[in-house]
Amino acid sequence: MREQRRHMIWTYVLLVIFAVVALLPLYYLVITSMKGLEEASTRATFWPESFHLFQNISFVLKYPDYQVGRFFINTMIVFILKASGTALSCSLAAYGFTRFRFPGKNIIFIVLLSAVMIPSELLGVPIFEFMVNAGLREAFWFPLWIGAWFATDIFVIFLFRQFFKGIPSELFDAAKMDGCSELQAFFKIMVPLSKPVFVTVLLLYFVGTYNDLYGPAVYIISQENFLMAQSINMFETLYKTGSSSYIVPWNYVSVATMIGMIPVFFIFSAAQKQFVESVAGVGLKG
């Protein structure tokens, strides 16, 4: 009994240490948002010498180019297009791998999984060249979401497939006897039963779209088309003079980052239960 209690104590101690390490960047972000410009830009302190949080928030929100509402709407449009395309196309692809039998199915799936090892940056140059030559570089954020409608996210296909394998095939046999086609069975049976994994995909794509800076930085030039991640960059280069050395106002950058984190926090909190259910289901049904 004493040995078990000692083991439990050490387990909690390690968990607390890992939690502190994980929360340290968030703590420093909050602390930096409270600092003045000189302190945040020149010294690394773990407690602000003076309190400037409200002044920093006022500066960021009143900055003329920082149209946070517009940036948020832009991000939501890209997220909806990417997430809906990925959820629909990848779930249909996973449904095919789960329900149908055809020659070489397992080999095709293995080859598909091996494509995960191909760096996405490897295809960046030809895709960029095509989008520019086709005049689609900034046309309704086309390069950021069009690929999602062709089942290009292999991890999501794997996620759906593993979840679909745990749904009894007798349900689809009964649906066929009632005259349902495969497409009707997918939308009437598979989709309602797979709500947790659909919520997980939406959650992952929301966070991914919010954090994506590479894609928007490559394709988006006009400031009115900026996404949330790009809006933070405008404060990083606020005092850029053209030389290699310039002051970065980390206090303003921290405030803009915290503003951008608010929707992510609330959405993840609301969908946390479905996210855990999906991950647990994939682990048990794999």
C-alpha positions in Angstrom: 0.0 0.0 0.0 2.8 2.4 0.9 4.7 1.5 -2.3 1.5 2.2 -4.3 1.1 5.6 -2.6 4.7 6.5 -3.3 4.3 5.6 -6.9 1.2 7.8 -7.2 3.0 10.7 -5.6 5.8 10.5 -8.1 3.4 10.2 -10.9 1.6 13.4 -9.8 5.0 15.2 -9.3 6.0 14.3 -12.9 2.6 15.4 -14.3 2.9 18.8 -12.4 6.4 19.3 -13.8 5.3 18.5 -17.4 2.3 20.8 -17.0 4.5 23.7 -15.8 6.8 23.2 -18.7 3.9 23.1 -21.2 2.3 26.2 -19.7 5.5 28.2 -19.5 5.2 29.7 -23.0 1.6 30.7 -22.3 2.7 32.3 -19.1 5.5 34.3 -20.8 3.1 35.3 -23.5 0.7 36.8 -20.9 3.5 38.4 -19.0 5.0 40.0 -22.2 1.6 41.5 -23.1 1.7 43.4 -19.8 5.1 45.0 -20.4 6.0 48.3 -21.9 7.7 48.6 -25.3 11.2 49.0 -24.1 11.1 46.2 -21.5 9.4 43.7 -23.9 11.8 44.5 -26.7 15.1 44.6 -24.8 14.9 42.5 -21.7 13.7 39.0 -20.8 11.9 39.2 -17.4 9.5 36.8 -15.9 7.5 39.5 -14.2 6.7 43.0 -15.7 8.4 45.9 -14.1 5.5 48.1 -15.1 1.9 47.3 -16.0 0.9 48.4 -19.6 -1.7 45.7 -20.5 -4.6 48.0 -21.2 -2.4 50.5 -23.1 -1.1 47.6 -25.3 -4.7 46.3 -25.9 -5.9 49.8 -26.8 -2.9 50.3 -29.2 -3.5 47.0 -31.0 -7.3 47.4 -31.4 -7.0 51.0 -32.6 -4.2 50.3 -35.0 -5.7 51.3 -38.4 -4.4 48.2 -40.4 -5.5 45.7 -37.7 -9.0 44.9 -38.8 -9.5 41.9 -36.5 -13.1 41.3 -37.5 -12.3 41.2 -41.2 -9.3 38.9 -40.6 -11.4 36.6 -38.5 -14.2 36.4 -41.2 -11.5 35.7 -43.8 -10.1 32.9 -41.7 -13.6 31.4 -41.1 -14.3 31.4 -44.8 -11.1 29.5 -45.6 -11.7 27.2 -42.6 -15.3 26.3 -43.8 -14.1 25.6 -47.3 -11.1 23.5 -46.2 -12.9 21.6 -43.4 -16.1 20.8 -45.4 -14.1 19.7 -48.4 -11.8 17.5 -46.3 -14.6 16.0 -44.2 -16.7 15.1 -47.3 -14.0 13.8 -49.7 -11.9 12.0 -47.1 -14.8 10.4 -45.4 -16.1 9.1 -48.8 -12.6 7.8 -49.6 -12.4 6.1 -46.2 -15.9 4.6 -46.7 -14.7 3.1 -49.9 -11.7 1.5 -48.2 -13.9 0.2 -45.4 -17.0 -1.1 -47.3 -15.8 -2.2 -50.7 -13.6 -5.1 -51.8 -11.4 -4.6 -54.8 -8.1 -6.0 -56.0 -5.1 -4.4 -54.4 -7.1 -2.5 -51.8 -4.5 -3.0 -49.0 -1.6 -2.2 -51.3 -3.2 1.0 -52.4 -3.9 2.0 -48.8 -0.3 1.3 -47.8 1.0 3.4 -50.8 -1.4 6.1 -49.8 -0.1 6.1 -46.2 3.5 6.2 -47.5 2.7 9.4 -49.3 2.6 11.1 -45.8 6.4 11.0 -45.8 6.5 13.3 -48.9 7.2 16.9 -47.6 4.4 19.3 -48.6 7.0 21.9 -49.4 8.3 19.7 -52.2 5.2 20.4 -54.2 5.1 24.1 -53.2 6.9 25.4 -56.2 5.0 23.7 -59.0 1.6 24.4 -57.2 2.6 28.1 -56.8 3.7 28.4 -60.4 0.4 26.9 -61.6 -1.7 29.2 -59.4 0.1 32.3 -60.5 0.0 31.4 -64.2 -3.7 30.5 -63.9 -4.4 33.8 -62.2 -5.8 32.1 -59.1 -3.2 33.3 -56.6 -5.6 35.6 -54.6 -8.9 34.6 -56.2 -11.1 33.9 -53.2 -8.2 32.2 -51.3 -8.4 29.5 -54.0 -4.9 28.0 -53.4 -5.6 27.6 -49.7 -8.7 25.3 -49.9 -9.2 23.8 -53.4 -7.0 20.8 -52.7 -9.1 19.8 -49.7 -12.0 18.8 -52.0 -9.9 16.0 -53.5 -9.2 13.8 -50.4 -5.6 15.0 -50.1 -5.4 14.7 -46.3 -4.2 11.1 -45.8 -4.2 11.3 -42.0 -7.9 12.2 -42.1 -8.6 9.3 -44.4 -6.8 7.0 -42.0 -8.8 8.5 -39.1 -12.1 8.0 -40.8 -11.2 4.5 -41.9 -10.2 3.4 -38.4 -13.4 4.7 -37.0 -15.6 3.3 -39.7 -14.2 -0.2 -39.1 -15.9 -0.3 -35.7 -19.4 0.3 -37.1 -21.3 -3.1 -37.6 -21.8 -4.1 -41.2 -25.2 -5.5 -40.3 -26.6 -1.9 -40.3 -25.7 -1.5 -43.9 -27.0 -4.9 -44.8 -30.4 -3.9 -43.3 -30.3 -0.6 -45.1 -29.7 -2.4 -48.4 -32.7 -4.6 -47.7 -34.8 -1.4 -47.2 -33.6 -0.2 -50.7 -30.9 2.3 -49.7 -28.1 2.9 -52.0 -24.5 3.0 -50.8 -24.5 6.8 -50.9 -27.8 6.9 -48.9 -26.4 4.5 -46.4 -23.3 6.6 -46.0 -25.3 9.8 -45.2 -28.0 8.2 -43.2 -26.0 5.7 -41.2 -22.3 6.3 -41.3 -22.3 10.1 -40.9 -24.6 10.2 -37.8 -22.7 7.4 -36.1 -19.4 9.1 -36.8 -20.2 12.5 -35.3 -17.1 12.5 -32.9 -14.6 12.0 -35.7 -16.3 14.7 -37.9 -16.1 17.1 -34.9 -12.4 16.1 -34.5 -11.6 16.9 -38.1 -13.4 20.2 -37.9 -11.5 21.0 -34.7 -8.1 20.1 -36.1 -8.8 22.1 -39.3 -9.9 25.1 -37.3 -6.7 25.1 -35.3 -4.7 24.4 -38.4 -6.2 27.1 -40.4 -5.8 29.6 -37.6 -2.1 28.7 -37.1 -1.3 28.5 -40.8 1.2 31.2 -41.8 3.1 29.5 -44.6 0.2 29.2 -47.1 -1.2 32.7 -46.6 2.3 34.2 -46.6 2.9 32.6 -50.0 -0.4 33.4 -51.7 -2.0 36.3 -50.0 -0.6 39.8 -50.7 -3.6 42.2 -50.3 -4.0 43.2 -46.7 -7.8 43.0 -46.9 -7.4 39.3 -47.6 -5.1 38.6 -44.6 -5.9 35.7 -42.3 -5.4 35.8 -38.5 -1.9 34.4 -38.5 -0.8 37.1 -40.9 -2.3 39.9 -38.8 0.2 39.1 -36.0 3.1 39.6 -38.4 2.1 43.2 -39.1 3.1 44.0 -35.5 6.4 42.1 -35.8 7.4 44.4 -38.6 5.8 47.5 -37.2 9.1 49.3 -36.7 11.0 47.7 -39.5 13.3 50.2 -41.2 14.7 48.1 -44.0 17.9 47.2 -42.1 18.6 43.8 -40.6 18.4 45.1 -37.1 15.1 46.6 -35.9 13.0 46.6 -32.7 10.2 44.0 -32.5 7.4 45.2 -30.2 6.8 41.9 -28.5 4.2 43.4 -26.2 1.9 44.3 -29.2 2.7 40.9 -30.8 1.7 39.1 -27.6 -1.6 41.0 -27.3 -2.5 40.3 -30.9 -1.6 36.6 -30.3 -3.8 36.5 -27.3 -6.7 38.0 -29.2 -6.3 35.4 -31.9 -6.3 32.6 -29.3 -9.7 33.5 -27.8 -11.9 31.7 -30.5 -9.6 28.7 -30.4 -9.9 28.4 -26.7 -13.7 28.5 -26.7 -14.2 26.2 -29.6 -11.7 23.6 -28.3 -13.4 23.7 -24.9 -16.8 23.1 -26.4 -15.6 20.2 -28.6 -13.2 18.6 -26.2 -15.5 15.7 -25.4 -16.1 14.7 -29.0 -12.3 15.0 -29.6 -11.5 12.6 -26.8 -14.2 10.2 -27.9 -12.8 10.1 -31.5 -9.2 9.5 -30.4 -10.3 6.8 -28.0 -12.4 5.2 -30.7 -9.6 5.1 -33.2 -7.3 3.5 -30.6 -9.8 0.8 -29.7 -11.0 0.0 -33.2 -7.6 0.0 -35.0 
